Amino acid sequence: MGVVVFAADEQSTHPVDAIRWIRLAEAVLAEEGIRGDTEVSLLFVDEDAIADLNSRFLGREGPTDVLAFPIDDEPVESGRSPDSGGSGPGFTSEPEEAPSLLGDVVICPAVAERNAPDHAGNYDDELALLVVHGLLHILGMDHEDQEEAEAMEARERDLLARHHHKQGDSQDDQAGDEKASPAAEEAPS
């Protein structure tokens, strides 16, 4: 199965090329060393939906640009209770491992468009930044202090240069990489 990225565009006010962002996510995850059966979801939602998530999970009011929801739990061992054994005598099948669920990245294109001039320069580059930023949160990076923020921003710039700008996705604002900053919100714990 390998690494699988799912994407859903659940809003209708801003264009989202889901396949493009899936490809960016796959490239970033591969570069970050994610292998094996792994799943990640990218969800593009409207301002009401992200404001609700922001309030419920971070206790903050209003819409934000990106939220990351890492799935920290280890997979639960399957089998029967109490000994987690097979289905009975003679059961010899090796159990199949369930895919590792890394988490969900939720992006609001409307907020991304508003923030783009101050972050990445344009809407397209802002969406790319948010995809990378959310994935790095899922993988454990954060920007709680200055050192963490600098490391995360440097990694974002590197990944965007390798996997977004190299494809000629946005030639009109290559300098935007230098001013790219972490998205405003943190991943919920």
Steps between C-alpha positions, in 0.01 A plus 500: 500500500773753589435860597147610411384861516128565480363844416151642518393846388201571724464867407393667178622860510868453405660272242692204640696258283479202737722275284775760501496532879493120537816482289670770708404318821630168366833659405536668841416180688747301291774756563422491871560124499141381530480149358271203523124495515420852613197724453457878522197713416493852359166673550417837342212660687311829525542761772206378709636144511854600597371754755299219662807270511717785630253566782441134591861384495709809579248714687563789259229703334474561128639342186867417455704393199612148599448248776688173538360201683771241556386155600732412784350170611672174421284251308294278725589132484224305339385154593267351750497576866653417740798342327495689169539168325373389163155387403537153645697177476720473195501874434837569339447812293745781567311810605505784247617828637255785477627811327653762724268799519716810527216747522300771328599841368205738472549811285268795442558639148308822580736584787797389290405748229474785753834412663695433180636854443660502848618136502589327178415770247209350306212257551670206335820533702298553818312172450832323441643654819194390699517143369869476598446680832214268597696189404799610707270544800365149449859375489577666834649838414373807679568870543447547873831677550735698275739210437218263402342768281826565316556128441145453374517803270832382357356155434192654336718712269712200406203274428320770301812569295540131423142401437292808421712767333717254309199403293457859386180524700563863585776681322362845573583491870807291567599761758189400693696206639714739698204658669303180550412471865329226693126501484326674783365199683655202671402139482262391772644254747 
